[in-house]
Amino acid sequence: MDINKNSLMAQSANVQDFRGLVASMIDLIKGYVVPFIISLALVVFLWGIFKTVTAAGDPKKRQEGIAYITYGIIGLAVMISVWSLVYLLTSTFFQGGPVIPQLS
C-alpha cells in the first residue's frame, strides 16, 4: 500500500506544467484505472460462466449467465481497445514517435 502512495506522490511532485499534468494523468490511467476495469470485466465474464454452469437446467438463469458472459466480453474488448489507444497516444505525443507494430 505504501508503494502506491509513494508512487502517486512522486508523480504529483513532477507536475510543473500542463504537459507534466497530462503525462501524470495518463500514467495514472495506464497504471491503475485501466487494469482495474479490465480485472472487473474479467470477473463479470467469469461470474457469467459460473452462473451458466450452475443454472441446472433453468433457462432463465442460463440466459442471465450468458448475458454476463456477453457483457464481460464486450467490457474486455472495449477496455483493451482503450488501453491500446492510451499507449498509442502516449508513445506518439510524449516519446517522440508513433508506435509501429513489429513482428518478432
Buried (B, 14 or more C-beta within 10 A) or exposed (E): EEEEEEBBEEBEEEBEEEEBEBBBEBBBBBBEBBEEBBEBBBEBBEBBBEBBEEBEEEEEBBEBBBEBBEBBBEBBEEBEEBBEEBBEEBBEBEEEEEEEEEEE
